[in-house]
């Protein structure tokens, strides 16, 4: 959940910075601003989904090989 929140906060900061640099007309007329804004939010979702999907298999492999997996948050 933290990754999604971080992505949203970064997108908000980027949006405010873009507004200060290019103004409202620039936000409306430059499509790259929207692409970066939504890309930052989507990256938080993608990282969260990848962590949920890959965490358990990686923990299983590490514990089967008798390696310590304490550094992974989902292995506890």
Buried (B, 14 or more C-beta within 10 A) or exposed (E): EEBBEBBBEBBEEBBEEBEEEBEEEEBEEEEEBEEBBEBBBEBBEBBBEEBEEEBEEBBEEBEEEEEEBEEBEEBE
